[in-house]
Amino acid sequence: MKTHTTKAAALFPKSKRRIINAASIIALQHHERWDGKGYPHGLSGENIHIYG
């Protein structure tokens, strides 16, 4: 279950299109938490992109 973020982000390779890059960020960071207890990278606070 916790690998769905990285697998989804892999579907959106680096692109010149901003919307594709936004989709990749959303897919990768949508389970990160402000307190750092999220996944997949345990990002916290301002380290989480606004799209996440």
PQR file with spaces between the fields and no chain letter, atoms N, CA, C, O and H, PARSE charges and radii, in Angstrom:
ATOM       1  N    MET     1       0.816   -1.194    0.000 -0.4000 1.5000
ATOM       2  CA   MET     1       0.000    0.000    0.000 -0.0000 2.0000
ATOM       3  C    MET     1       0.862    1.261    0.000  0.5500 1.7000
ATOM       4  O    MET     1       0.582    2.200   -0.745 -0.5500 1.4000
ATOM       5  N    LYS     2       1.890    1.289    0.815 -0.4000 1.5000
ATOM       6  CA   LYS     2       2.698    2.504    0.926 -0.0000 2.0000
ATOM       7  C    LYS     2       3.576    2.756   -0.297  0.5500 1.7000
ATOM       8  O    LYS     2       4.178    3.825   -0.401 -0.5500 1.4000
ATOM       9  H    LYS     2       2.117    0.526    1.420  0.4000 1.0000
ATOM      10  N    THR     3       3.664    1.818   -1.209 -0.4000 1.5000
ATOM      11  CA   THR     3       4.479    2.043   -2.407 -0.0000 2.0000
ATOM      12  C    THR     3       3.689    2.724   -3.521  0.5500 1.7000
ATOM      13  O    THR     3       4.262    3.068   -4.555 -0.5500 1.4000
ATOM      14  H    THR     3       3.175    0.950   -1.125  0.4000 1.0000
ATOM      15  N    HIS     4       2.394    2.922   -3.333 -0.4000 1.5000
ATOM      16  CA   HIS     4       1.605    3.500   -4.418 -0.0000 2.0000
ATOM      17  C    HIS     4       2.031    4.937   -4.740  0.5500 1.7000
ATOM      18  O    HIS     4       1.830    5.400   -5.863 -0.5500 1.4000
ATOM      19  H    HIS     4       1.928    2.643   -2.493  0.4000 1.0000
ATOM      20  N    THR     5       2.610    5.638   -3.780 -0.4000 1.5000
ATOM      21  CA   THR     5       3.038    7.012   -4.054 -0.0000 2.0000
ATOM      22  C    THR     5       4.226    7.053   -5.013  0.5500 1.7000
ATOM      23  O    THR     5       4.237    7.836   -5.962 -0.5500 1.4000
ATOM      24  H    THR     5       2.774    5.263   -2.868  0.4000 1.0000
ATOM      25  N    THR     6       5.211    6.218   -4.765 -0.4000 1.5000
ATOM      26  CA   THR     6       6.388    6.209   -5.635 -0.0000 2.0000
ATOM      27  C    THR     6       6.081    5.595   -6.997  0.5500 1.7000
ATOM      28  O    THR     6       6.611    6.036   -8.016 -0.5500 1.4000
ATOM      29  H    THR     6       5.202    5.581   -3.994  0.4000 1.0000
ATOM      30  N    LYS     7       5.228    4.585   -7.009 -0.4000 1.5000
ATOM      31  CA   LYS     7       4.847    3.983   -8.296 -0.0000 2.0000
ATOM      32  C    LYS     7       4.063    4.975   -9.151  0.5500 1.7000
ATOM      33  O    LYS     7       4.270    5.056  -10.362 -0.5500 1.4000
ATOM      34  H    LYS     7       4.797    4.227   -6.181  0.4000 1.0000
ATOM      35  N    ALA     8       3.175    5.717   -8.528 -0.4000 1.5000
ATOM      36  CA   ALA     8       2.399    6.716   -9.274 -0.0000 2.0000
ATOM      37  C    ALA     8       3.297    7.844   -9.783  0.5500 1.7000
ATOM      38  O    ALA     8       3.142    8.296  -10.917 -0.5500 1.4000
ATOM      39  H    ALA     8       3.007    5.651   -7.544  0.4000 1.0000
ATOM      40  N    ALA     9       4.222    8.293   -8.961 -0.4000 1.5000
ATOM      41  CA   ALA     9       5.127    9.364   -9.386 -0.0000 2.0000
ATOM      42  C    ALA     9       5.991    8.923  -10.564  0.5500 1.7000
ATOM      43  O    ALA     9       6.342    9.738  -11.416 -0.5500 1.4000
ATOM      44  H    ALA     9       4.348    7.926   -8.040  0.4000 1.0000
ATOM      45  N    ALA    10       6.330    7.650  -10.614 -0.4000 1.5000
ATOM      46  CA   ALA    10       7.140    7.120  -11.715 -0.0000 2.0000
ATOM      47  C    ALA    10       6.390    7.160  -13.045  0.5500 1.7000
ATOM      48  O    ALA    10       7.011    7.100  -14.106 -0.5500 1.4000
ATOM      49  H    ALA    10       6.044    6.988   -9.921  0.4000 1.0000
ATOM      50  N    LEU    11       5.083    7.259  -12.998 -0.4000 1.5000
ATOM      51  CA   LEU    11       4.300    7.352  -14.231 -0.0000 2.0000
ATOM      52  C    LEU    11       4.437    8.716  -14.903  0.5500 1.7000
ATOM      53  O    LEU    11       4.086    8.883  -16.070 -0.5500 1.4000
ATOM      54  H    LEU    11       4.578    7.307  -12.136  0.4000 1.0000
ATOM      55  N    PHE    12       4.954    9.686  -14.150 -0.4000 1.5000
ATOM      56  CA   PHE    12       5.098   11.051  -14.660 -0.0000 2.0000
ATOM      57  C    PHE    12       6.572   11.429  -14.701  0.5500 1.7000
ATOM      58  O    PHE    12       7.073   12.054  -13.767 -0.5500 1.4000
ATOM      59  H    PHE    12       5.240    9.550  -13.201  0.4000 1.0000
ATOM      60  N    PRO    13       7.273   11.060  -15.767 -0.5600 1.5000
ATOM      61  CA   PRO    13       8.697   11.382  -15.851  0.2800 2.0000
ATOM      62  C    PRO    13       8.908   12.900  -15.960  0.5500 1.7000
ATOM      63  O    PRO    13       7.972   13.646  -16.246 -0.5500 1.4000
ATOM      64  N    LYS    14      10.134   13.337  -15.733 -0.4000 1.5000
ATOM      65  CA   LYS    14      10.447   14.763  -15.864 -0.0000 2.0000
ATOM      66  C    LYS    14       9.967   15.258  -17.219  0.5500 1.7000
ATOM      67  O    LYS    14      10.182   14.615  -18.246 -0.5500 1.4000
ATOM      68  H    LYS    14      10.895   12.731  -15.501  0.4000 1.0000
ATOM      69  N    SER    15       9.326   16.389  -17.201 -0.4000 1.5000
ATOM      70  CA   SER    15       8.711   16.905  -18.418 -0.0000 2.0000
ATOM      71  C    SER    15       8.895   18.413  -18.488  0.5500 1.7000
ATOM      72  O    SER    15       9.147   19.064  -17.474 -0.5500 1.4000
ATOM      73  H    SER    15       9.151   16.912  -16.367  0.4000 1.0000
ATOM      74  N    LYS    16       8.771   18.955  -19.668 -0.4000 1.5000
ATOM      75  CA   LYS    16       8.786   20.410  -19.843 -0.0000 2.0000
ATOM      76  C    LYS    16       7.425   21.003  -19.513  0.5500 1.7000
ATOM      77  O    LYS    16       7.284   22.220  -19.388 -0.5500 1.4000
ATOM      78  H    LYS    16       8.566   18.426  -20.492  0.4000 1.0000
ATOM      79  N    ARG    17       6.422   20.139  -19.371 -0.4000 1.5000
ATOM      80  CA   ARG    17       5.059   20.597  -19.093 -0.0000 2.0000
ATOM      81  C    ARG    17       4.842   20.713  -17.584  0.5500 1.7000
ATOM      82  O    ARG    17       5.055   19.755  -16.841 -0.5500 1.4000
ATOM      83  H    ARG    17       6.537   19.151  -19.472  0.4000 1.0000
ATOM      84  N    ARG    18       4.420   21.885  -17.149 -0.4000 1.5000
ATOM      85  CA   ARG    18       4.230   22.133  -15.719 -0.0000 2.0000
ATOM      86  C    ARG    18       3.159   21.243  -15.113  0.5500 1.7000
ATOM      87  O    ARG    18       3.288   20.825  -13.962 -0.5500 1.4000
ATOM      88  H    ARG    18       4.247   22.663  -17.752  0.4000 1.0000
ATOM      89  N    ILE    19       2.123   20.951  -15.849 -0.4000 1.5000
ATOM      90  CA   ILE    19       1.041   20.132  -15.316 -0.0000 2.0000
ATOM      91  C    ILE    19       1.498   18.702  -15.029  0.5500 1.7000
ATOM      92  O    ILE    19       1.046   18.089  -14.062 -0.5500 1.4000
ATOM      93  H    ILE    19       2.019   21.290  -16.784  0.4000 1.0000
ATOM      94  N    ILE    20       2.386   18.173  -15.859 -0.4000 1.5000
ATOM      95  CA   ILE    20       2.914   16.826  -15.642 -0.0000 2.0000
ATOM      96  C    ILE    20       3.805   16.815  -14.407  0.5500 1.7000
ATOM      97  O    ILE    20       3.737   15.884  -13.604 -0.5500 1.4000
ATOM      98  H    ILE    20       2.753   18.670  -16.644  0.4000 1.0000
ATOM      99  N    ASN    21       4.634   17.835  -14.249 -0.4000 1.5000
ATOM     100  CA   ASN    21       5.488   17.925  -13.062 -0.0000 2.0000
ATOM     101  C    ASN    21       4.651   18.093  -11.794  0.5500 1.7000
ATOM     102  O    ASN    21       4.985   17.529  -10.753 -0.5500 1.4000
ATOM     103  H    ASN    21       4.689   18.590  -14.902  0.4000 1.0000
ATOM     104  N    ALA    22       3.574   18.860  -11.876 -0.4000 1.5000
ATOM     105  CA   ALA    22       2.681   19.021  -10.730 -0.0000 2.0000
ATOM     106  C    ALA    22       2.045   17.683  -10.359  0.5500 1.7000
ATOM     107  O    ALA    22       1.939   17.350   -9.179 -0.5500 1.4000
ATOM     108  H    ALA    22       3.303   19.319  -12.723  0.4000 1.0000
ATOM     109  N    ALA    23       1.626   16.927  -11.352 -0.4000 1.5000
ATOM     110  CA   ALA    23       1.024   15.619  -11.094 -0.0000 2.0000
ATOM     111  C    ALA    23       2.007   14.684  -10.396  0.5500 1.7000
ATOM     112  O    ALA    23       1.617   13.920   -9.512 -0.5500 1.4000
ATOM     113  H    ALA    23       1.712   17.197  -12.311  0.4000 1.0000
ATOM     114  N    SER    24       3.260   14.740  -10.782 -0.4000 1.5000
ATOM     115  CA   SER    24       4.280   13.911  -10.157 -0.0000 2.0000
ATOM     116  C    SER    24       4.469   14.274   -8.686  0.5500 1.7000
ATOM     117  O    SER    24       4.579   13.389   -7.837 -0.5500 1.4000
ATOM     118  H    SER    24       3.577   15.360  -11.500  0.4000 1.0000
ATOM     119  N    ILE    25       4.505   15.557   -8.387 -0.4000 1.5000
ATOM     120  CA   ILE    25       4.658   16.017   -7.005 -0.0000 2.0000
ATOM     121  C    ILE    25       3.457   15.590   -6.163  0.5500 1.7000
ATOM     122  O    ILE    25       3.612   15.105   -5.042 -0.5500 1.4000
ATOM     123  H    ILE    25       4.416   16.275   -9.077  0.4000 1.0000
ATOM     124  N    ILE    26       2.270   15.773   -6.711 -0.4000 1.5000
ATOM     125  CA   ILE    26       1.056   15.384   -5.991 -0.0000 2.0000
ATOM     126  C    ILE    26       1.068   13.888   -5.700  0.5500 1.7000
ATOM     127  O    ILE    26       0.788   13.465   -4.579 -0.5500 1.4000
ATOM     128  H    ILE    26       2.144   16.167   -7.622  0.4000 1.0000
ATOM     129  N    ALA    27       1.393   13.091   -6.714 -0.4000 1.5000
ATOM     130  CA   ALA    27       1.405   11.638   -6.546 -0.0000 2.0000
ATOM     131  C    ALA    27       2.419   11.211   -5.481  0.5500 1.7000
ATOM     132  O    ALA    27       2.150   10.305   -4.693 -0.5500 1.4000
ATOM     133  H    ALA    27       1.621   13.435   -7.625  0.4000 1.0000
ATOM     134  N    LEU    28       3.566   11.855   -5.460 -0.4000 1.5000
ATOM     135  CA   LEU    28       4.631   11.447   -4.548 -0.0000 2.0000
ATOM     136  C    LEU    28       4.405   11.927   -3.119  0.5500 1.7000
ATOM     137  O    LEU    28       4.729   11.206   -2.175 -0.5500 1.4000
ATOM     138  H    LEU    28       3.785   12.592   -6.101  0.4000 1.0000
ATOM     139  N    GLN    29       3.864   13.112   -2.939 -0.4000 1.5000
ATOM     140  CA   GLN    29       3.833   13.709   -1.606 -0.0000 2.0000
ATOM     141  C    GLN    29       2.463   13.779   -0.944  0.5500 1.7000
ATOM     142  O    GLN    29       2.343   14.381    0.123 -0.5500 1.4000
ATOM     143  H    GLN    29       3.601   13.698   -3.706  0.4000 1.0000
ATOM     144  N    HIS    30       1.441   13.197   -1.524 -0.4000 1.5000
ATOM     145  CA   HIS    30       0.108   13.390   -0.958 -0.0000 2.0000
ATOM     146  C    HIS    30      -0.135   12.675    0.368  0.5500 1.7000
ATOM     147  O    HIS    30      -1.182   12.877    0.984 -0.5500 1.4000
ATOM     148  H    HIS    30       1.539   12.708   -2.391  0.4000 1.0000
ATOM     149  N    HIS    31       0.793   11.854    0.818 -0.4000 1.5000
ATOM     150  CA   HIS    31       0.661   11.218    2.135 -0.0000 2.0000
ATOM     151  C    HIS    31       1.711   11.698    3.128  0.5500 1.7000
ATOM     152  O    HIS    31       1.831   11.135    4.216 -0.5500 1.4000
ATOM     153  H    HIS    31       1.643   11.689    0.318  0.4000 1.0000
ATOM     154  N    GLU    32       2.470   12.724    2.774 -0.4000 1.5000
ATOM     155  CA   GLU    32       3.400   13.315    3.727 -0.0000 2.0000
ATOM     156  C    GLU    32       2.589   14.082    4.769  0.5500 1.7000
ATOM     157  O    GLU    32       1.485   14.547    4.486 -0.5500 1.4000
ATOM     158  H    GLU    32       2.372   13.181    1.890  0.4000 1.0000
ATOM     159  N    ARG    33       3.139   14.212    5.969 -0.4000 1.5000
ATOM     160  CA   ARG    33       2.422   14.897    7.049 -0.0000 2.0000
ATOM     161  C    ARG    33       3.266   16.025    7.626  0.5500 1.7000
ATOM     162  O    ARG    33       4.495   15.956    7.634 -0.5500 1.4000
ATOM     163  H    ARG    33       4.036   13.834    6.200  0.4000 1.0000
ATOM     164  N    TRP    34       2.599   17.049    8.103 -0.4000 1.5000
ATOM     165  CA   TRP    34       3.275   18.217    8.658 -0.0000 2.0000
ATOM     166  C    TRP    34       4.236   17.821    9.778  0.5500 1.7000
ATOM     167  O    TRP    34       5.296   18.429    9.928 -0.5500 1.4000
ATOM     168  H    TRP    34       1.600   17.105    8.097  0.4000 1.0000
ATOM     169  N    ASP    35       3.878   16.815   10.559 -0.4000 1.5000
ATOM     170  CA   ASP    35       4.720   16.402   11.687 -0.0000 2.0000
ATOM     171  C    ASP    35       5.833   15.429   11.282  0.5500 1.7000
ATOM     172  O    ASP    35       6.603   14.992   12.137 -0.5500 1.4000
ATOM     173  H    ASP    35       3.017   16.320   10.437  0.4000 1.0000
ATOM     174  N    GLY    36       5.929   15.087   10.003 -0.4000 1.5000
ATOM     175  CA   GLY    36       7.003   14.214    9.516 -0.0000 2.0000
ATOM     176  C    GLY    36       6.709   12.731    9.625  0.5500 1.7000
ATOM     177  O    GLY    36       7.587   11.916    9.342 -0.5500 1.4000
ATOM     178  H    GLY    36       5.304   15.442    9.308  0.4000 1.0000
ATOM     179  N    LYS    37       5.515   12.358   10.020 -0.4000 1.5000
ATOM     180  CA   LYS    37       5.182   10.950   10.199 -0.0000 2.0000
ATOM     181  C    LYS    37       4.505   10.336    8.977  0.5500 1.7000
ATOM     182  O    LYS    37       3.956    9.237    9.056 -0.5500 1.4000
ATOM     183  H    LYS    37       4.801   13.020   10.250  0.4000 1.0000
ATOM     184  N    GLY    38       4.544   11.039    7.853 -0.4000 1.5000
ATOM     185  CA   GLY    38       3.927   10.523    6.633 -0.0000 2.0000
ATOM     186  C    GLY    38       4.895    9.645    5.849  0.5500 1.7000
ATOM     187  O    GLY    38       5.953    9.257    6.345 -0.5500 1.4000
ATOM     188  H    GLY    38       4.990   11.932    7.789  0.4000 1.0000
ATOM     189  N    TYR    39       4.516    9.351    4.643 -0.4000 1.5000
ATOM     190  CA   TYR    39       5.364    8.535    3.773 -0.0000 2.0000
ATOM     191  C    TYR    39       5.235    9.035    2.348  0.5500 1.7000
ATOM     192  O    TYR    39       4.235    9.687    2.047 -0.5500 1.4000
ATOM     193  H    TYR    39       3.657    9.666    4.240  0.4000 1.0000
ATOM     194  N    PRO    40       6.148    8.784    1.475 -0.5600 1.5000
ATOM     195  CA   PRO    40       7.214    7.806    1.516  0.2800 2.0000
ATOM     196  C    PRO    40       8.541    8.334    2.077  0.5500 1.7000
ATOM     197  O    PRO    40       9.422    7.540    2.407 -0.5500 1.4000
ATOM     198  N    HIS    41       8.699    9.650    2.192 -0.4000 1.5000
ATOM     199  CA   HIS    41       9.995   10.191    2.599 -0.0000 2.0000
ATOM     200  C    HIS    41      10.022   10.795    3.991  0.5500 1.7000
ATOM     201  O    HIS    41      11.082   11.231    4.441 -0.5500 1.4000
ATOM     202  H    HIS    41       7.983   10.296    1.924  0.4000 1.0000
ATOM     203  N    GLY    42       8.911   10.836    4.677 -0.4000 1.5000
ATOM     204  CA   GLY    42       8.870   11.410    6.013 -0.0000 2.0000
ATOM     205  C    GLY    42       9.146   12.902    6.037  0.5500 1.7000
ATOM     206  O    GLY    42       9.716   13.423    6.995 -0.5500 1.4000
ATOM     207  H    GLY    42       8.050   10.482    4.312  0.4000 1.0000
ATOM     208  N    LEU    43       8.734   13.592    4.967 -0.4000 1.5000
ATOM     209  CA   LEU    43       8.934   15.042    4.913 -0.0000 2.0000
ATOM     210  C    LEU    43       8.058   15.717    5.958  0.5500 1.7000
ATOM     211  O    LEU    43       7.014   15.193    6.346 -0.5500 1.4000
ATOM     212  H    LEU    43       8.270   13.168    4.188  0.4000 1.0000
ATOM     213  N    SER    44       8.500   16.887    6.408 -0.4000 1.5000
ATOM     214  CA   SER    44       7.710   17.606    7.401 -0.0000 2.0000
ATOM     215  C    SER    44       7.676   19.092    7.070  0.5500 1.7000
ATOM     216  O    SER    44       8.529   19.607    6.347 -0.5500 1.4000
ATOM     217  H    SER    44       9.349   17.312    6.093  0.4000 1.0000
ATOM     218  N    GLY    45       6.690   19.753    7.606 -0.4000 1.5000
ATOM     219  CA   GLY    45       6.575   21.202    7.523 -0.0000 2.0000
ATOM     220  C    GLY    45       6.731   21.760    6.126  0.5500 1.7000
ATOM     221  O    GLY    45       6.111   21.294    5.170 -0.5500 1.4000
ATOM     222  H    GLY    45       5.997   19.335    8.194  0.4000 1.0000
ATOM     223  N    GLU    46       7.575   22.771    6.035 -0.4000 1.5000
ATOM     224  CA   GLU    46       7.800   23.477    4.783 -0.0000 2.0000
ATOM     225  C    GLU    46       8.517   22.654    3.722  0.5500 1.7000
ATOM     226  O    GLU    46       8.605   23.077    2.569 -0.5500 1.4000
ATOM     227  H    GLU    46       8.078   23.150    6.812  0.4000 1.0000
ATOM     228  N    ASN    47       9.031   21.483    4.092 -0.4000 1.5000
ATOM     229  CA   ASN    47       9.681   20.614    3.107 -0.0000 2.0000
ATOM     230  C    ASN    47       8.683   19.911    2.198  0.5500 1.7000
ATOM     231  O    ASN    47       9.058   19.363    1.162 -0.5500 1.4000
ATOM     232  H    ASN    47       8.960   21.138    5.029  0.4000 1.0000
ATOM     233  N    ILE    48       7.424   19.927    2.585 -0.4000 1.5000
ATOM     234  CA   ILE    48       6.380   19.335    1.755 -0.0000 2.0000
ATOM     235  C    ILE    48       5.907   20.401    0.762  0.5500 1.7000
ATOM     236  O    ILE    48       5.525   21.503    1.157 -0.5500 1.4000
ATOM     237  H    ILE    48       7.120   20.372    3.427  0.4000 1.0000
ATOM     238  N    HIS    49       5.936   20.072   -0.485 -0.4000 1.5000
ATOM     239  CA   HIS    49       5.503   21.010   -1.522 -0.0000 2.0000
ATOM     240  C    HIS    49       4.038   21.355   -1.324  0.5500 1.7000
ATOM     241  O    HIS    49       3.270   20.522   -0.843 -0.5500 1.4000
ATOM     242  H    HIS    49       6.246   19.177   -0.806  0.4000 1.0000
ATOM     243  N    ILE    50       3.642   22.551   -1.680 -0.4000 1.5000
ATOM     244  CA   ILE    50       2.255   22.995   -1.514 -0.0000 2.0000
ATOM     245  C    ILE    50       1.287   22.082   -2.254  0.5500 1.7000
ATOM     246  O    ILE    50       0.144   21.936   -1.823 -0.5500 1.4000
ATOM     247  H    ILE    50       4.267   23.228   -2.070  0.4000 1.0000
ATOM     248  N    TYR    51       1.702   21.473   -3.340 -0.4000 1.5000
ATOM     249  CA   TYR    51       0.841   20.550   -4.079 -0.0000 2.0000
ATOM     250  C    TYR    51       0.590   19.262   -3.285  0.5500 1.7000
ATOM     251  O    TYR    51      -0.452   18.625   -3.438 -0.5500 1.4000
ATOM     252  H    TYR    51       2.631   21.592   -3.690  0.4000 1.0000
ATOM     253  N    GLY    52       1.544   18.891   -2.445 -0.4000 1.5000
ATOM     254  CA   GLY    52       1.434   17.670   -1.660 -0.0000 2.0000
ATOM     255  C    GLY    52       0.391   17.795   -0.585  0.5500 1.7000
ATOM     256  O    GLY    52       0.169   16.850    0.172 -0.5500 1.4000
ATOM     257  H    GLY    52       2.390   19.409   -2.321  0.4000 1.0000
